[in-house]
């Protein structure tokens, strides 16, 4: 995992969990890949191992990773499908309404948005 700047806005275990999820969505971690050990992550990021364990446990609870006794934690085969579905749902419920409101406030039309998207520029 690359260097991370922790925010004061959310618990570190949740930020770590989100970081692992982002790595799965980006394809850095693929189904069957092993996650770094709790000890390794704790040492690399100077975190309490309990914090790392809590993040990993949430990933297990959501069936995104599985524990293999004596071997560690591994990304499940269905992780990408689940994550994509979850992220799409979260985007539509949480982010999209804010985007729509911003579009409305700026008075942008569908034509403005489509022409900007096709040229890759903003007006």
DOGUKOL-218440 format. One record per residue (C-alpha): x, y, z; residue in three letters; residue number from 1. Coordinates in pm, whole numbers. Layout:
REM residues N
xx yy zz code pos
X Y Z ALA NUM
...
//
This chain:
REM residues 123
xx yy zz code pos
0 0 0 UNK 1
121 348 -83 UNK 2
163 627 175 UNK 3
-161 757 322 UNK 4
-254 1083 488 UNK 5
-511 1009 761 UNK 6
-801 1250 800 UNK 7
-954 1359 1129 UNK 8
-1301 1335 972 UNK 9
-1342 958 1007 UNK 10
-1199 677 1221 UNK 11
-869 545 1089 UNK 12
-1001 187 1065 UNK 13
-1275 312 830 UNK 14
-1023 508 621 UNK 15
-803 199 598 UNK 16
-1101 -11 493 UNK 17
-1190 246 225 UNK 18
-829 241 105 UNK 19
-840 -137 62 UNK 20
-1175 -108 -118 UNK 21
-1029 156 -352 UNK 22
-739 -80 -428 UNK 23
-991 -353 -515 UNK 24
-1192 -120 -740 UNK 25
-874 2 -911 UNK 26
-763 -355 -974 UNK 27
-454 -325 -751 UNK 28
-602 -607 -542 UNK 29
-769 -879 -748 UNK 30
-977 -1182 -644 UNK 31
-747 -1435 -479 UNK 32
-482 -1177 -387 UNK 33
-355 -1177 -30 UNK 34
-389 -865 180 UNK 35
-79 -751 365 UNK 36
-70 -895 717 UNK 37
-216 -700 1007 UNK 38
133 -669 1156 UNK 39
281 -544 828 UNK 40
11 -277 779 UNK 41
35 -171 1143 UNK 42
413 -133 1113 UNK 43
402 40 773 UNK 44
146 299 880 UNK 45
237 315 1250 UNK 46
-111 198 1349 UNK 47
-235 -10 1638 UNK 48
-283 -369 1514 UNK 49
-635 -361 1664 UNK 50
-721 -74 1426 UNK 51
-601 -277 1127 UNK 52
-784 -587 1254 UNK 53
-1107 -391 1284 UNK 54
-1079 -266 923 UNK 55
-1005 -618 799 UNK 56
-1291 -764 1005 UNK 57
-1538 -526 840 UNK 58
-1412 -643 501 UNK 59
-1468 -1004 613 UNK 60
-1817 -917 744 UNK 61
-1901 -773 401 UNK 62
-1762 -1089 230 UNK 63
-1503 -885 41 UNK 64
-1214 -1077 194 UNK 65
-1193 -1416 359 UNK 66
-972 -1549 634 UNK 67
-771 -1858 551 UNK 68
-645 -2009 872 UNK 69
-270 -1988 893 UNK 70
-244 -1813 555 UNK 71
-400 -1469 605 UNK 72
-671 -1264 437 UNK 73
-759 -1296 69 UNK 74
-983 -1101 -168 UNK 75
-1294 -1307 -245 UNK 76
-1396 -1399 -599 UNK 77
-1719 -1197 -576 UNK 78
-1555 -887 -422 UNK 79
-1539 -680 -743 UNK 80
-1901 -752 -836 UNK 81
-2022 -668 -486 UNK 82
-1811 -354 -464 UNK 83
-1920 -224 -800 UNK 84
-2284 -276 -706 UNK 85
-2235 -115 -363 UNK 86
-2039 180 -503 UNK 87
-2296 242 -777 UNK 88
-2576 238 -520 UNK 89
-2386 470 -286 UNK 90
-2307 707 -572 UNK 91
-2670 725 -680 UNK 92
-2797 778 -324 UNK 93
-2526 1005 -180 UNK 94
-2318 1171 -451 UNK 95
-2551 1204 -750 UNK 96
-2811 1419 -568 UNK 97
-2532 1664 -478 UNK 98
-2406 1666 -836 UNK 99
-2758 1729 -965 UNK 100
-2804 2015 -721 UNK 101
-2473 2168 -830 UNK 102
-2575 2137 -1197 UNK 103
-2907 2306 -1116 UNK 104
-2737 2587 -922 UNK 105
-2495 2652 -1207 UNK 106
-2775 2651 -1463 UNK 107
-2607 2389 -1678 UNK 108
-2810 2219 -1950 UNK 109
-2782 1861 -2069 UNK 110
-2630 2001 -2389 UNK 111
-2362 2186 -2184 UNK 112
-2275 1869 -1998 UNK 113
-2265 1646 -2306 UNK 114
-2057 1888 -2512 UNK 115
-1813 1928 -2222 UNK 116
-1790 1549 -2180 UNK 117
-1726 1489 -2549 UNK 118
-1450 1751 -2574 UNK 119
-1304 1688 -2231 UNK 120
-1315 2059 -2155 UNK 121
-1523 2279 -1931 UNK 122
-1678 2600 -2058 UNK 123
//
